[in-house]
């Protein structure tokens, strides 16, 4: 019995450092970005809100005024980001806003752009993921992820290829006014609730092959280019394809 107990205690001592390494604070990641160190994590849980809008290089890009224009501040992530098989327990913020206070009418808007490649693969976003107005200047890979709350990509600009294949959007998926300069991939993506692609621009083609929309799917005013793949897409909720075109011709699911 004593031997078994000693073996158990020894195993526990050896296991404790490994368990400790599975949790990383958002602050640690922010510190790495500010030191311009490459960020790469696998099989860890990130605790706290990962707020990329308040980096050391944050600068004001527009003054607010009494007419209601927002003050705007921009941070820039200058290193590659890689997260594989991770869990974000807090919010993932590349966008946030603050209401105007006291007699000041204007709001404050904080954003983050990404100059290097972003790879977030097979991860879980437990809270909101906000990338509104962000610019991804290199490849952006969001494959196999689970977005439990809102996935906010409204007005986001992808200058290179963007891949959301196999991701599960359990909350509201907002891609309204998003711009994809190169190929966009949503193959086998699953949208549990509303998916808003209204006014989205797909310049070099998009694939929704085998994607599933269980809630409302809004593609109003979208102009699908010739290199568009909608094979085996399942629309199980309401749809809106008003003013939508495919290769310059009016698009309808009935065709």
Order of alpha helices (4+ residues) and beta strands (2+ residues): alpha-beta-alpha-beta-beta-beta-beta-beta-beta-beta-beta-beta-beta-beta-beta-beta-beta-beta-beta-beta-beta-beta-beta-beta-beta-beta-beta-beta-beta-beta-beta-beta-beta-beta-beta-beta-beta-beta
